[in-house]
Amino acid sequence: MQMVTDVQRIVIAVEHKLYDLEMAQQKLNRLKPLKYPPMLVVGMIGLSCASFAHLSGGDWVICVITFFASAEGMFVRQVLSKRHYNPLIVFAMTSFVVSLISGLSLKYQWGNDLQVTLASSVLLLVPGFPLINSLADILKGYINMGIGRWTIATILTFGACLGIVFALSAMNISSWGH
């Protein structure tokens, strides 16, 4: 988002004749995206999912398992994304790893509220922005773009579901929840 804002500022400066074309080109060439360190993102994702588990009533065991499951899942997601794997595969593999780790609480009955671990740890895979943007596009009249974004979000959600189902099947967990 920072890049979009910086480009917009340069364009506005050109429109107001504060920059000539050469100056604008130099400023555009010097733009660099700001990125968070990958391990900071991993830690923050783990912390956010563990916090959600706590808010959902999970005890400290549930929160710790959720932290490690979601942090490891984010690490897997970053590695696969960096290697340019198909996003469907990235979501499926990430949810598989997350569900294997968080499924330990289900398999071995660790913690006070077993389904909270699995539900909280896969939150890093919720494709919220594509779903919100698809609705916004449709409401603005860009029906084709909205349907396209909705389709992508649906496919990503399907990939996450596949990973969860395969992980729970591999651990021989037939049901979870109350």
Buried (B, 14 or more C-beta within 10 A) or exposed (E): EEEEEBBEEBEEBBEEEEBEEEEBEEBEEEEEEEEEEEEEBBBEBBBBBBBBBBEBEBBEBBBBBBBBBBBBBBBBBBBBEEEEBEBBEBBBBBBBBBBBBBBBBBBEEBBEBBBBBBBBBBBBBEBEEBBEBBEEBBEEEBEEBBEBBBEBBBBBBEBBBBBBBBBBEEBEBEEBEE
